Amino acid sequence: MKIYRLLAALLFVSSVSIVATAQEGGELASLRAKAERGNGIAQYNLGLAYAEGRGTAADPLEAFVWLSLARENGARGRALDNLVASFDRATLEVARPSA
């Protein structure tokens, strides 16, 4: 079920990517394109960008989606653990809906 939630989240992210890509700089748009093709390192770096607000507005839930996908694709790092640790209970429930 966990993979289905992540896939649903990715579909949502993809649905708004046209608008988001128009607003992002060239570097972030290139990173997003690689991440959408399944590149784990690009997914991790895109998650970091959203977590830290680098090149885009900070968006913890968007960061959660990309960092979760990155972890599933083998990217290593502590960013996802650090992000989840910073969530309050309500944000954690939104990020991890019950099965």
C-alpha positions in Angstrom: 0.0 0.0 0.0 2.9 2.3 0.7 4.0 2.3 -2.9 0.5 3.1 -4.1 0.4 6.2 -1.9 3.7 7.3 -3.2 2.6 6.7 -6.8 -0.6 8.7 -6.1 1.5 11.5 -4.7 3.8 11.3 -7.8 0.8 11.5 -10.1 -0.4 14.6 -8.2 3.1 16.2 -8.4 3.2 15.4 -12.1 -0.2 16.9 -12.7 1.0 20.3 -11.4 4.5 20.0 -12.9 3.6 21.9 -16.0 2.7 25.0 -14.0 5.6 24.5 -11.6 8.1 24.0 -14.4 7.1 27.3 -16.0 7.8 29.1 -12.7 11.1 27.3 -11.9 14.5 28.3 -13.1 16.3 26.3 -15.7 18.5 24.4 -13.2 15.5 23.3 -11.1 13.5 22.4 -14.1 16.3 20.2 -15.4 16.5 18.5 -12.0 12.8 18.0 -11.9 12.9 16.4 -15.4 15.6 13.9 -14.3 13.6 13.2 -11.0 10.4 12.5 -13.0 12.4 10.0 -15.1 13.2 8.0 -11.9 16.8 9.3 -11.2 17.2 8.7 -7.5 19.9 11.2 -7.0 17.9 13.9 -8.8 14.8 13.0 -6.7 16.9 13.4 -3.6 18.3 16.8 -4.7 14.9 18.0 -5.7 13.6 16.9 -2.3 16.4 18.9 -0.7 15.5 21.9 -2.8 11.9 21.8 -1.6 12.9 21.1 2.0 15.4 24.0 2.1 13.6 26.4 -0.3 16.6 26.5 -2.7 15.5 27.8 -6.1 11.8 27.4 -5.1 9.5 28.0 -2.2 10.0 25.7 0.7 7.4 22.9 0.6 7.8 20.2 3.2 5.2 17.9 1.8 6.6 18.1 -1.7 10.0 17.4 -0.2 8.6 14.4 1.6 7.3 13.0 -1.7 10.6 13.4 -3.6 12.8 12.2 -0.7 10.6 9.1 -0.2 10.9 8.3 -3.9 14.6 8.8 -3.8 14.9 6.4 -0.8 12.9 3.8 -2.7 15.3 4.3 -5.7 18.4 3.7 -3.6 19.5 7.3 -2.8 21.1 7.5 0.6 21.0 10.4 3.0 19.4 11.7 6.2 17.3 14.4 4.6 14.1 12.3 4.8 14.6 11.3 8.4 15.4 14.9 9.4 12.4 16.2 7.5 10.0 13.7 9.2 11.5 14.5 12.6 10.6 18.2 12.0 6.9 17.4 11.2 4.2 18.0 13.8 1.6 15.3 14.2 -0.9 16.9 11.7 1.7 17.2 9.0 2.9 13.7 9.5 -0.7 12.4 9.2 -1.0 14.3 5.8 2.4 13.0 4.6 1.7 9.4 5.7 -2.0 8.7 5.3 -3.2 5.5 7.0 -3.6 2.4 4.7 
